[in-house]
Amino acid sequence: MNICHVNLASGYHGGENQTLLLIQQQLKLGYRLTVVANPKSPFFSRVQALPCRVIACKHYLTQHSKTMTQGCDLIHVHEGRAIYWAWLQHKLHNIPYIITRRIDNPLSERWFATQAYRSASALVGLSQEICRQILLRHPQKKVVTIPSSPVCYPVNQQQVSQIREQFSHSCLVIHAANMLHHKGFDVTIAAARLLSNTAPDIQFALLGDGKERPALEQQAQGLTNVHFMGKQHNMGDWFAAADMLIHPSYSEGLGSVILEAMGSGLPVVGSRAGGIPDIIEHGVSGLLIPPGDAQALAQAILQIHRDPILVDALANGREEKLRHFQIAQTALRYQTLYSEVMVDHPRH
């Protein structure tokens, strides 16, 4: 197959990580790939190191000559701005495209966005909740669920030892995300305050940065069990050093960091929001709490901290759940979808 992947994000977050993971797997399967990417993004330099054709594109209105997608069977869109690039290619050169949607927000009602979604040959949601949101806006479309896959990070044992030394004699709880309101860092800090006197050995490392950080630092004033560590690029080391990961989001497309933590062997606690319940089956592969409930989060953390039998049971459930999310499985599901689109929309 000859696929054109498009991701025009200027930063590098979970969506870019997932796009890269799929590209790497498809190259192993013998695909011929074109990748359209923003040269400002670390994603661009990473795909340049791979055996695929890479096109620099800063804006969806540029790079629309026929040669950009000549020979490609279809376009696979991975983020919001790329949708419009694919729509223009479709209108100009009649190439079909699919969209992978990663967020569980209601879809835009703007004319351009509506046209771009309507013209797609298929729509993919990472979770059942995302698919539900898509169908509310586009009930006539072909919509399928294909989740993210866990990324395996390298581990530097020296770095792991340094992290453990910093949090020696502690139960290390990590919360890793961009510091945006919907990621629930305020819930984590509220839970930390509840546990600060009753379980002072539980320490919270907040891994991330963003516009909410000043307000969160103010909320955490006076707490000695909360540590703002900033954005981390060595997540494999943090997964190896930590005792559990929490992800108490108010909304979440899927929560790929949960998959990554599970793949690294960590117990996980998440909120019953968005696509998180697709990953965490309560009491089987992790623990679920109501969104915004700091008391429930504190109790779930204590459960995992104090109950080794529960931790062992969650480990078994975690391994079973992860089998359905591995990149070998999700890449094959995309391959099936590509084939269906190519039959329905032949290029020649």
Residue frames as qw, qx, qy, qz and C-alpha x, y, z in Angstrom:
[[0.000, 0.886, 0.463, 0.000, 0.00, 0.00, 0.00],
 [0.384, 0.252, -0.005, 0.888, 1.04, 3.58, -0.63],
 [0.290, -0.803, -0.513, 0.089, -0.29, 5.88, 2.10],
 [0.223, 0.526, -0.115, 0.813, 0.14, 9.62, 2.70],
 [0.463, -0.592, -0.549, 0.366, 0.13, 10.51, 6.41],
 [0.118, 0.654, 0.051, 0.746, -0.53, 14.15, 7.33],
 [0.533, -0.671, -0.398, 0.326, 0.22, 15.76, 10.70],
 [0.307, 0.685, 0.032, 0.660, 0.74, 19.54, 10.67],
 [0.571, -0.796, -0.179, 0.092, 1.10, 20.06, 14.43],
 [0.280, 0.814, -0.346, 0.373, 3.93, 22.42, 15.39],
 [0.416, -0.602, 0.590, -0.340, 4.57, 20.69, 18.73],
 [0.511, 0.166, -0.841, -0.063, 5.10, 17.09, 19.73],
 [0.540, -0.257, 0.488, -0.636, 2.55, 15.41, 21.97],
 [0.599, -0.015, 0.780, -0.180, 0.67, 12.12, 22.21],
 [0.726, 0.592, 0.220, -0.272, -0.91, 12.40, 18.76],
 [0.384, 0.772, -0.492, -0.116, 2.45, 12.87, 17.08],
 [0.297, -0.418, 0.851, -0.115, 3.89, 9.96, 19.06],
 [0.700, 0.228, 0.635, -0.234, 1.04, 7.75, 17.88],
 [0.635, 0.730, -0.084, -0.238, 1.41, 8.88, 14.25],
 [0.134, 0.696, -0.705, -0.036, 5.11, 8.03, 14.38],
 [0.494, -0.195, 0.826, -0.186, 4.43, 4.63, 15.94],
 [0.763, 0.449, 0.400, -0.238, 1.97, 3.72, 13.17],
 [0.481, 0.794, -0.335, -0.161, 4.38, 4.90, 10.46],
 [0.120, -0.569, 0.813, -0.039, 7.18, 2.77, 11.92],
 [0.624, 0.049, 0.755, -0.196, 4.95, -0.30, 12.00],
 [0.716, 0.626, 0.190, -0.244, 3.70, 0.24, 8.45],
 [0.278, 0.761, -0.570, -0.136, 7.26, 0.52, 7.17],
 [0.349, -0.311, 0.879, -0.094, 7.95, -2.88, 8.77],
 [0.664, 0.344, 0.623, -0.228, 4.93, -4.22, 6.87],
 [0.483, 0.099, 0.610, 0.621, 6.36, -2.99, 3.57],
 [0.229, 0.877, 0.400, -0.137, 4.20, 0.09, 2.99],
 [0.418, 0.293, 0.137, 0.849, 5.40, 2.94, 0.79],
 [0.229, -0.783, -0.482, 0.319, 4.77, 6.12, 2.74],
 [0.221, 0.536, 0.049, 0.813, 4.62, 9.85, 2.14],
 [0.387, -0.609, -0.529, 0.446, 4.52, 12.02, 5.27],
 [0.105, 0.699, 0.142, 0.693, 3.39, 15.66, 5.19],
 [0.595, -0.564, -0.418, 0.391, 4.57, 17.42, 8.35],
 [0.060, -0.992, 0.003, -0.112, 5.32, 20.81, 9.87],
 [0.679, 0.403, -0.367, 0.491, 9.10, 21.46, 9.74],
 [0.187, -0.656, 0.358, -0.638, 8.83, 23.28, 13.11],
 [0.855, -0.372, 0.110, -0.345, 7.81, 20.06, 14.85],
 [0.314, -0.503, 0.805, 0.003, 10.16, 17.44, 16.31],
 [0.801, 0.258, 0.512, -0.173, 7.88, 14.98, 14.50],
 [0.599, 0.773, -0.153, -0.141, 9.28, 16.26, 11.18],
 [0.088, 0.707, -0.701, 0.037, 12.89, 15.49, 12.07],
 [0.570, -0.200, 0.772, -0.198, 11.93, 12.06, 13.41],
 [0.812, 0.430, 0.369, -0.138, 10.19, 10.98, 10.21],
 [0.396, 0.826, -0.381, -0.126, 13.10, 12.36, 8.18],
 [0.218, -0.535, 0.815, -0.044, 15.23, 9.63, 9.76],
 [0.692, 0.134, 0.686, -0.181, 12.88, 6.95, 8.37],
 [0.225, -0.061, 0.745, 0.625, 12.79, 5.46, 4.84],
 [0.264, 0.702, 0.661, -0.029, 9.79, 7.43, 3.63],
 [0.260, 0.479, 0.258, 0.798, 9.16, 10.52, 1.52],
 [0.256, -0.619, -0.478, 0.569, 8.78, 13.61, 3.72],
 [0.184, 0.630, 0.335, 0.676, 7.16, 16.88, 2.60],
 [0.218, -0.241, -0.406, 0.854, 7.54, 20.07, 4.64],
 [0.132, -0.603, -0.527, -0.585, 4.27, 21.95, 5.03],
 [0.124, -0.026, -0.490, 0.863, 3.61, 24.80, 7.47],
 [0.414, 0.249, 0.258, -0.837, 0.01, 25.55, 6.46],
 [0.564, 0.282, 0.773, -0.072, -2.86, 23.56, 5.04],
 [0.496, 0.797, 0.123, -0.321, -3.21, 25.96, 2.09],
 [0.143, 0.751, -0.587, -0.267, 0.27, 25.09, 0.75],
 [0.155, -0.314, 0.925, 0.145, 1.89, 22.11, -1.01],
 [0.670, 0.328, 0.510, -0.429, -1.06, 21.16, -3.20],
 [0.380, 0.491, -0.605, -0.499, 0.53, 20.25, -6.51],
 [0.926, 0.058, -0.166, -0.335, -0.56, 16.89, -7.88],
 [0.610, 0.394, -0.643, 0.243, 2.92, 15.45, -7.27],
 [0.295, -0.485, 0.568, -0.596, 2.44, 15.70, -3.49],
 [0.687, -0.071, 0.613, -0.384, 0.18, 12.66, -3.42],
 [0.661, 0.452, -0.451, -0.394, 0.87, 11.15, -6.84],
 [0.522, 0.215, -0.824, 0.039, 0.84, 7.37, -6.56],
 [0.161, -0.107, 0.742, -0.642, -0.74, 7.41, -3.10],
 [0.206, -0.354, -0.887, -0.215, -3.79, 5.23, -2.52],
 [0.331, -0.813, -0.426, -0.219, -5.24, 7.47, 0.18],
 [0.104, 0.555, -0.366, 0.740, -4.47, 10.16, 2.75],
 [0.603, -0.488, -0.602, 0.192, -4.54, 9.45, 6.49],
 [0.054, -0.728, 0.083, -0.678, -5.18, 12.58, 8.58],
 [0.615, -0.195, -0.640, 0.417, -3.92, 12.71, 12.17],
 [0.215, -0.433, -0.420, 0.768, -4.80, 16.18, 13.55],
 [0.230, 0.746, 0.470, -0.413, -7.07, 19.17, 13.07],
 [0.152, 0.734, -0.262, -0.608, -5.22, 21.34, 10.56],
 [0.161, -0.220, 0.872, 0.408, -4.33, 18.34, 8.43],
 [0.424, 0.491, 0.738, -0.184, -8.04, 17.73, 7.82],
 [0.350, 0.834, 0.092, -0.417, -8.23, 20.82, 5.61],
 [0.025, -0.574, 0.694, 0.434, -5.05, 19.90, 3.72],
 [0.292, 0.070, 0.944, 0.136, -6.55, 16.50, 2.90],
 [0.403, 0.670, 0.535, -0.318, -9.90, 18.03, 1.91],
 [0.248, 0.801, -0.242, -0.488, -8.15, 20.34, -0.57],
 [0.105, -0.357, 0.866, 0.333, -6.13, 17.45, -2.02],
 [0.377, 0.332, 0.861, -0.084, -9.36, 15.50, -2.38],
 [0.385, 0.786, 0.293, -0.385, -11.12, 18.36, -4.16],
 [0.161, 0.770, -0.437, -0.436, -8.14, 19.10, -6.42],
 [0.211, 0.451, -0.837, -0.227, -6.94, 15.58, -7.22],
 [0.836, -0.087, -0.248, -0.481, -9.77, 13.22, -6.16],
 [0.428, 0.218, -0.826, 0.295, -7.71, 11.31, -3.61],
 [0.661, -0.580, -0.402, -0.255, -9.73, 9.73, -0.77],
 [0.153, 0.446, -0.594, 0.652, -8.86, 10.39, 2.86],
 [0.636, -0.522, -0.568, 0.008, -9.65, 9.12, 6.33],
 [0.106, -0.707, 0.284, -0.639, -9.50, 11.08, 9.59],
 [0.607, -0.251, -0.670, 0.346, -8.32, 9.81, 12.96],
 [0.264, -0.753, -0.002, -0.603, -9.90, 11.91, 15.72],
 [0.540, 0.075, -0.676, 0.496, -8.12, 11.88, 19.09],
 [0.072, -0.063, 0.448, -0.889, -10.24, 14.18, 21.26],
 [0.050, -0.450, -0.891, 0.042, -13.70, 13.64, 22.75],
 [0.118, 0.361, 0.176, -0.908, -14.94, 17.22, 22.33],
 [0.554, 0.634, 0.489, -0.227, -18.13, 17.86, 20.33],
 [0.554, 0.204, 0.455, 0.666, -17.30, 18.36, 16.65],
 [0.027, -0.332, 0.043, 0.942, -17.19, 21.85, 15.20],
 [0.438, 0.650, 0.603, -0.148, -20.29, 23.16, 13.42],
 [0.042, 0.680, -0.281, -0.676, -18.26, 25.53, 11.22],
 [0.768, 0.548, -0.018, -0.332, -18.88, 25.16, 7.49],
 [0.390, 0.650, -0.650, -0.049, -15.30, 24.25, 6.54],
 [0.238, -0.309, 0.879, -0.273, -14.97, 21.62, 9.27],
 [0.723, 0.235, 0.481, -0.436, -18.36, 20.14, 8.39],
 [0.713, 0.610, -0.226, -0.262, -17.45, 19.85, 4.71],
 [0.197, 0.594, -0.777, 0.069, -14.07, 18.30, 5.52],
 [0.413, -0.134, 0.838, -0.330, -15.62, 15.62, 7.73],
 [0.755, 0.394, 0.300, -0.429, -18.44, 14.92, 5.27],
 [0.616, 0.660, -0.375, -0.210, -16.00, 14.40, 2.41],
 [0.182, -0.504, 0.840, -0.087, -13.85, 11.89, 4.30],
 [0.623, 0.087, -0.703, -0.332, -14.19, 8.27, 3.21],
 [0.725, -0.387, -0.562, 0.088, -14.08, 7.06, 6.82],
 [0.199, -0.758, 0.290, -0.549, -13.74, 8.49, 10.31],
 [0.704, -0.056, -0.641, 0.299, -11.77, 6.81, 13.10],
 [0.420, -0.781, 0.152, -0.437, -12.22, 7.49, 16.81],
 [0.251, 0.426, -0.796, 0.349, -9.66, 6.35, 19.36],
 [0.110, 0.066, 0.843, -0.522, -12.42, 5.44, 21.80],
 [0.008, 0.540, 0.831, 0.132, -16.11, 4.65, 21.94],
 [0.067, -0.764, -0.357, 0.534, -16.79, 8.12, 23.36],
 [0.059, -0.444, 0.383, 0.808, -15.02, 9.84, 20.45],
 [0.013, 0.176, 0.850, 0.497, -17.00, 7.73, 17.98],
 [0.025, -0.675, -0.709, 0.205, -20.21, 8.69, 19.78],
 [0.043, -0.704, -0.054, 0.707, -19.34, 12.37, 19.40],
 [0.055, -0.208, 0.649, 0.729, -18.55, 11.89, 15.69],
 [0.009, -0.368, -0.886, -0.284, -21.87, 10.13, 15.05],
 [0.002, 0.702, 0.507, -0.501, -23.82, 12.87, 16.82],
 [0.087, 0.673, -0.177, -0.713, -22.57, 15.31, 14.18],
 [0.376, 0.421, -0.634, -0.528, -22.21, 12.94, 11.20],
 [0.714, -0.055, 0.601, -0.355, -24.64, 10.03, 11.70],
 [0.843, 0.490, 0.015, -0.223, -24.42, 9.00, 8.05],
 [0.274, 0.745, -0.607, -0.008, -20.63, 8.45, 8.04],
 [0.901, 0.015, -0.409, 0.140, -18.62, 5.25, 8.28],
 [0.232, -0.775, 0.426, -0.406, -17.12, 5.44, 11.80],
 [0.886, -0.040, -0.443, 0.132, -14.81, 2.85, 13.34],
 [0.520, -0.814, 0.246, -0.083, -12.97, 2.60, 16.66],
 [0.836, 0.252, -0.289, 0.391, -9.21, 2.02, 16.46],
 [0.520, -0.843, -0.044, 0.131, -7.35, 2.90, 19.68],
 [0.118, 0.842, -0.515, 0.107, -3.87, 4.22, 20.30],
 [0.925, 0.003, -0.337, 0.177, -1.07, 1.77, 21.09],
 [0.590, -0.771, 0.108, 0.216, 1.47, 1.86, 23.92],
 [0.478, 0.772, -0.361, 0.212, 4.86, 3.30, 23.03],
 [0.882, -0.313, -0.130, 0.327, 7.89, 1.54, 24.49],
 [0.046, 0.957, -0.236, 0.163, 10.41, 4.05, 25.86],
 [0.663, 0.308, -0.540, 0.417, 14.09, 3.40, 26.55],
 [0.657, -0.746, -0.091, -0.052, 15.13, 3.12, 30.19],
 [0.396, 0.594, -0.488, 0.502, 18.37, 4.52, 31.62],
 [0.728, -0.428, -0.510, 0.161, 18.99, 2.72, 34.91],
 [0.415, -0.028, -0.293, 0.861, 21.25, 5.51, 36.15],
 [0.218, -0.303, -0.118, -0.920, 18.45, 8.03, 35.63],
 [0.681, -0.436, -0.508, -0.297, 15.98, 5.67, 37.30],
 [0.652, -0.262, -0.493, 0.512, 18.27, 5.42, 40.33],
 [0.164, 0.109, -0.144, 0.970, 18.52, 9.21, 40.53],
 [0.458, -0.400, -0.294, -0.737, 14.74, 9.57, 40.48],
 [0.758, -0.397, -0.518, -0.015, 14.34, 6.89, 43.13],
 [0.519, -0.090, -0.407, 0.747, 17.01, 8.56, 45.25],
 [0.093, -0.277, -0.012, -0.956, 15.15, 11.85, 45.03],
 [0.680, -0.320, -0.099, -0.653, 12.00, 10.11, 46.28],
 [0.379, 0.180, -0.877, 0.235, 13.68, 7.56, 48.55],
 [0.031, -0.193, -0.849, 0.490, 11.50, 5.67, 51.06],
 [0.411, 0.309, 0.163, -0.842, 8.40, 6.97, 49.28],
 [0.509, 0.440, 0.735, 0.091, 5.55, 5.63, 47.21],
 [0.066, -0.327, 0.301, 0.893, 6.02, 7.65, 44.01],
 [0.433, 0.633, 0.631, -0.115, 2.80, 8.61, 42.22],
 [0.202, -0.187, 0.374, 0.886, 3.18, 10.31, 38.83],
 [0.423, 0.740, 0.463, -0.245, 0.72, 12.38, 36.83],
 [0.356, -0.238, 0.491, 0.759, 2.06, 13.07, 33.31],
 [0.333, 0.711, 0.590, 0.191, 0.23, 15.41, 30.92],
 [0.183, 0.427, 0.092, 0.881, 0.12, 18.93, 29.57],
 [0.114, -0.341, -0.614, 0.703, -1.01, 21.24, 32.36],
 [0.277, -0.253, -0.393, -0.840, -4.42, 22.07, 30.95],
 [0.506, -0.219, 0.382, -0.742, -7.58, 22.24, 33.06],
 [0.879, 0.033, -0.165, -0.445, -9.20, 19.12, 31.60],
 [0.610, 0.306, -0.706, 0.187, -6.21, 16.98, 32.62],
 [0.746, -0.565, -0.301, -0.182, -7.30, 17.18, 36.27],
 [0.509, 0.269, -0.505, 0.643, -4.07, 18.28, 37.96],
 [0.313, -0.464, 0.244, -0.792, -6.21, 20.23, 40.43],
 [0.896, -0.273, -0.151, -0.318, -7.82, 16.93, 41.47],
 [0.805, 0.138, -0.431, 0.383, -4.38, 15.39, 41.99],
 [0.176, 0.393, -0.412, 0.803, -3.28, 18.27, 44.21],
 [0.607, -0.414, 0.085, -0.673, -6.52, 18.11, 46.20],
 [0.950, -0.138, -0.274, -0.054, -5.97, 14.37, 46.72],
 [0.601, 0.280, -0.453, 0.595, -2.37, 15.04, 47.76],
 [0.186, -0.476, 0.309, -0.802, -3.62, 17.48, 50.38],
 [0.835, -0.322, -0.068, -0.440, -6.02, 14.87, 51.74],
 [0.952, -0.023, -0.249, 0.174, -3.14, 12.38, 52.05],
 [0.306, 0.709, -0.383, 0.507, -0.46, 14.78, 53.28],
 [0.373, -0.557, 0.529, -0.520, -0.98, 13.96, 56.96],
 [0.895, -0.125, 0.299, -0.307, -2.39, 10.42, 56.87],
 [0.922, 0.152, 0.243, 0.260, 0.06, 9.02, 54.28],
 [0.027, -0.920, 0.254, 0.296, 3.10, 11.32, 54.13],
 [0.523, -0.304, 0.695, 0.388, 5.17, 8.59, 52.45],
 [0.549, 0.566, 0.571, 0.228, 3.10, 9.02, 49.26],
 [0.164, -0.556, 0.185, 0.794, 4.78, 11.61, 47.06],
 [0.577, 0.697, 0.422, -0.062, 3.33, 13.13, 43.89],
 [0.331, -0.317, 0.423, 0.782, 5.51, 14.06, 40.89],
 [0.495, 0.746, 0.320, -0.311, 3.66, 16.24, 38.37],
 [0.489, -0.151, 0.568, 0.644, 5.29, 15.76, 34.97],
 [0.314, 0.669, 0.562, 0.371, 4.24, 18.45, 32.54],
 [0.165, -0.276, -0.061, 0.945, 3.98, 22.14, 31.85],
 [0.053, 0.554, 0.664, 0.499, 1.36, 24.52, 30.54],
 [0.085, -0.540, -0.073, -0.834, -0.80, 27.55, 31.16],
 [0.685, -0.608, -0.280, -0.288, -2.40, 26.10, 34.32],
 [0.713, 0.023, -0.491, 0.500, 0.91, 25.66, 36.12],
 [0.062, 0.347, -0.334, 0.874, 0.96, 28.99, 38.04],
 [0.641, -0.371, -0.023, -0.671, -2.55, 28.37, 39.41],
 [0.911, -0.134, -0.390, -0.010, -1.64, 24.79, 40.30],
 [0.522, 0.203, -0.490, 0.668, 1.52, 25.89, 42.09],
 [0.253, -0.381, 0.237, -0.857, -0.58, 28.32, 44.10],
 [0.832, -0.275, -0.210, -0.434, -3.06, 25.52, 44.92],
 [0.883, -0.026, -0.411, 0.226, -0.17, 23.32, 46.12],
 [0.079, 0.660, -0.408, 0.626, 1.35, 25.94, 48.44],
 [0.523, -0.503, 0.478, -0.496, 2.28, 24.45, 51.79],
 [0.985, 0.011, 0.081, -0.149, 2.32, 20.86, 50.54],
 [0.215, -0.671, 0.692, 0.160, 5.57, 18.94, 50.89],
 [0.626, 0.032, 0.777, 0.056, 4.28, 15.89, 49.00],
 [0.611, 0.730, 0.306, -0.017, 3.73, 17.61, 45.63],
 [0.443, -0.466, 0.412, 0.646, 6.64, 18.19, 43.24],
 [0.569, 0.779, 0.072, -0.252, 6.46, 20.11, 39.96],
 [0.694, -0.259, 0.507, 0.441, 9.02, 18.41, 37.71],
 [0.231, 0.614, -0.341, -0.673, 8.21, 20.12, 34.39],
 [0.855, 0.409, -0.122, -0.294, 7.87, 18.41, 31.02],
 [0.565, -0.452, 0.677, 0.133, 9.90, 15.22, 30.89],
 [0.610, 0.540, -0.441, -0.377, 11.40, 13.60, 27.81],
 [0.230, 0.306, -0.918, 0.101, 12.65, 10.45, 29.56],
 [0.726, -0.243, 0.040, -0.642, 9.27, 8.92, 30.34],
 [0.841, 0.059, -0.538, 0.004, 10.68, 5.40, 30.33],
 [0.347, 0.221, -0.637, 0.652, 12.82, 6.32, 33.33],
 [0.377, -0.217, 0.310, -0.845, 9.86, 7.79, 35.21],
 [0.853, -0.085, -0.271, -0.438, 7.68, 4.76, 34.48],
 [0.741, 0.114, -0.612, 0.252, 10.46, 2.50, 35.77],
 [0.200, 0.209, -0.561, 0.776, 10.96, 4.59, 38.93],
 [0.467, -0.258, 0.089, -0.841, 7.31, 5.21, 39.84],
 [0.196, 0.043, 0.926, -0.319, 4.93, 3.05, 41.85],
 [0.325, 0.589, 0.739, -0.040, 1.75, 4.09, 40.04],
 [0.073, 0.105, 0.317, 0.940, 0.35, 6.51, 37.47],
 [0.183, 0.601, 0.646, -0.434, -2.81, 8.54, 37.98],
 [0.084, 0.124, 0.488, 0.860, -4.80, 10.29, 35.25],
 [0.079, 0.545, 0.719, -0.424, -7.88, 11.98, 36.75],
 [0.054, 0.075, 0.392, 0.916, -8.97, 13.89, 33.62],
 [0.422, 0.381, 0.388, -0.725, -12.30, 15.65, 33.33],
 [0.798, 0.535, 0.080, -0.266, -12.33, 14.67, 29.64],
 [0.325, -0.515, 0.725, 0.323, -9.96, 12.52, 27.59],
 [0.627, 0.405, -0.447, -0.493, -9.92, 11.16, 24.05],
 [0.892, 0.004, -0.453, -0.016, -8.30, 7.90, 25.14],
 [0.535, -0.775, 0.321, -0.097, -5.30, 8.51, 27.41],
 [0.818, 0.422, -0.369, 0.128, -2.27, 7.05, 25.65],
 [0.043, 0.610, -0.636, 0.472, -0.06, 7.79, 28.67],
 [0.764, -0.262, 0.409, -0.423, -2.19, 5.28, 30.60],
 [0.955, 0.285, -0.071, -0.039, -1.41, 2.63, 27.98],
 [0.483, 0.635, -0.488, 0.353, 2.28, 3.50, 28.15],
 [0.328, -0.533, 0.593, -0.506, 2.31, 3.22, 31.94],
 [0.912, -0.056, 0.266, -0.308, 0.47, -0.09, 31.80],
 [0.852, 0.462, -0.230, 0.094, 2.93, -1.34, 29.20],
 [0.251, 0.615, -0.581, 0.471, 5.73, -0.44, 31.60],
 [0.541, -0.162, -0.792, 0.230, 4.11, -2.49, 34.38],
 [0.032, -0.103, 0.416, -0.903, 2.60, 0.32, 36.46],
 [0.008, 0.581, 0.789, -0.198, -0.75, 0.15, 38.27],
 [0.040, 0.238, 0.257, 0.936, -3.03, 2.93, 37.02],
 [0.067, 0.597, 0.650, -0.466, -5.89, 5.03, 38.35],
 [0.066, 0.149, 0.413, 0.896, -8.01, 7.05, 35.93],
 [0.374, 0.243, 0.353, -0.823, -11.30, 8.90, 35.84],
 [0.419, 0.414, 0.806, 0.054, -14.46, 7.53, 34.33],
 [0.236, 0.791, 0.033, -0.564, -14.30, 10.09, 31.52],
 [0.396, 0.667, -0.461, -0.431, -13.98, 10.03, 27.73],
 [0.808, 0.304, -0.484, -0.141, -12.09, 7.01, 26.45],
 [0.102, -0.538, 0.752, -0.367, -10.37, 6.10, 29.72],
 [0.750, -0.096, 0.527, -0.389, -12.88, 3.32, 30.54],
 [0.843, 0.458, -0.232, -0.158, -11.93, 1.72, 27.20],
 [0.441, 0.523, -0.660, 0.310, -8.50, 1.09, 28.75],
 [0.055, -0.227, 0.767, -0.598, -9.21, 0.76, 32.47],
 [0.644, -0.363, -0.574, -0.351, -11.74, -1.86, 33.49],
 [0.358, -0.659, 0.353, -0.560, -12.36, -1.08, 37.16],
 [0.740, -0.403, 0.481, -0.242, -10.80, -3.63, 39.46],
 [0.942, 0.231, 0.221, 0.101, -9.43, -5.61, 36.50],
 [0.698, 0.400, 0.028, 0.593, -6.81, -3.52, 34.67],
 [0.207, 0.254, -0.235, 0.915, -6.81, -0.51, 37.00],
 [0.076, -0.555, -0.677, 0.477, -9.08, 1.60, 39.19],
 [0.062, 0.534, 0.408, 0.738, -11.65, 4.15, 38.01],
 [0.130, -0.431, -0.517, 0.728, -12.93, 7.17, 39.92],
 [0.234, 0.853, 0.466, 0.005, -15.62, 9.78, 39.17],
 [0.436, 0.507, 0.045, 0.742, -14.21, 12.86, 37.39],
 [0.095, -0.680, 0.101, -0.720, -13.30, 15.63, 39.82],
 [0.793, -0.559, -0.130, -0.204, -13.54, 13.44, 42.93],
 [0.192, 0.677, -0.611, 0.364, -10.35, 14.04, 44.95],
 [0.626, -0.378, 0.544, -0.412, -11.58, 11.90, 47.85],
 [0.960, 0.190, 0.158, -0.128, -12.12, 8.91, 45.55],
 [0.612, 0.657, -0.382, 0.216, -8.69, 9.48, 43.98],
 [0.161, -0.634, 0.634, -0.411, -7.03, 9.54, 47.40],
 [0.808, -0.172, 0.458, -0.327, -8.79, 6.31, 48.37],
 [0.910, 0.411, -0.051, -0.020, -7.79, 4.58, 45.11],
 [0.347, 0.708, -0.533, 0.307, -4.16, 5.58, 45.63],
 [0.433, -0.486, 0.633, -0.420, -4.26, 4.19, 49.16],
 [0.941, 0.076, 0.212, -0.251, -5.82, 0.95, 47.92],
 [0.803, 0.514, -0.257, 0.157, -2.99, 0.33, 45.48],
 [0.095, 0.705, -0.558, 0.427, -0.36, 1.47, 47.97],
 [0.443, -0.401, 0.641, -0.482, -1.57, -0.81, 50.77],
 [0.868, 0.096, 0.378, -0.308, -2.93, -3.88, 48.96],
 [0.077, -0.493, 0.774, 0.390, -0.25, -6.02, 47.23],
 [0.439, 0.244, 0.865, 0.017, -2.85, -8.66, 46.37],
 [0.418, 0.804, 0.297, -0.300, -4.82, -6.04, 44.43],
 [0.067, 0.772, -0.465, -0.428, -1.63, -4.90, 42.68],
 [0.282, -0.193, 0.905, 0.254, -0.93, -8.47, 41.54],
 [0.450, 0.517, 0.720, -0.109, -4.49, -8.91, 40.30],
 [0.307, 0.870, 0.036, -0.383, -4.33, -5.64, 38.36],
 [0.123, -0.575, 0.687, 0.427, -1.05, -6.76, 36.77],
 [0.374, 0.133, 0.901, 0.176, -2.74, -9.85, 35.33],
 [0.365, 0.747, 0.523, -0.186, -5.71, -7.86, 34.07],
 [0.047, 0.830, -0.239, -0.502, -3.40, -5.24, 32.64],
 [0.235, -0.317, 0.804, 0.444, -1.54, -7.75, 30.47],
 [0.359, 0.423, 0.827, 0.089, -4.78, -9.16, 29.08],
 [0.231, 0.868, 0.293, -0.327, -6.17, -5.69, 28.29],
 [0.089, -0.725, 0.411, 0.546, -2.97, -4.53, 26.58],
 [0.476, 0.036, 0.801, 0.362, -3.10, -7.35, 24.03],
 [0.370, 0.723, 0.580, 0.064, -5.93, -5.54, 22.24],
 [0.043, 0.972, 0.009, -0.230, -3.96, -2.27, 22.00],
 [0.607, -0.362, 0.455, 0.541, -0.61, -3.46, 20.62],
 [0.203, 0.630, -0.308, -0.683, 0.57, -1.70, 17.46],
 [0.059, -0.094, 0.918, 0.380, 0.61, -4.97, 15.49],
 [0.163, 0.513, 0.832, -0.132, -3.14, -5.23, 16.13],
 [0.176, 0.779, 0.246, -0.550, -4.08, -1.60, 15.51],
 [0.024, 0.496, -0.558, -0.665, -1.97, -1.40, 12.33],
 [0.099, 0.144, 0.939, 0.296, -3.83, -4.42, 10.92],
 [0.167, 0.680, 0.645, -0.306, -7.15, -2.75, 11.72],
 [0.130, 0.728, -0.140, -0.659, -6.02, 0.32, 9.79],
 [0.075, -0.239, 0.810, 0.529, -4.93, -1.93, 6.92],
 [0.179, 0.440, 0.879, 0.025, -8.42, -3.43, 6.76],
 [0.152, 0.802, 0.335, -0.470, -9.96, 0.05, 6.74],
 [0.008, -0.571, 0.466, 0.676, -7.56, 1.25, 4.03],
 [0.139, 0.034, 0.910, 0.390, -8.51, -1.73, 1.85],
 [0.181, 0.638, 0.730, -0.165, -12.23, -1.03, 2.29],
 [0.098, 0.801, 0.041, -0.589, -11.74, 2.63, 1.33],
 [0.070, -0.422, 0.663, 0.614, -9.67, 1.71, -1.72],
 [0.186, 0.298, 0.910, 0.220, -12.40, -0.66, -2.93],
 [0.124, 0.778, 0.559, -0.259, -15.10, 1.98, -2.42],
 [0.143, 0.944, -0.056, -0.293, -13.01, 4.80, -3.92],
 [0.821, 0.083, 0.311, 0.472, -10.68, 3.41, -6.62],
 [0.168, -0.674, 0.187, 0.695, -8.15, 5.94, -7.93],
 [0.008, 0.301, -0.674, -0.674, -8.13, 4.64, -11.49]]
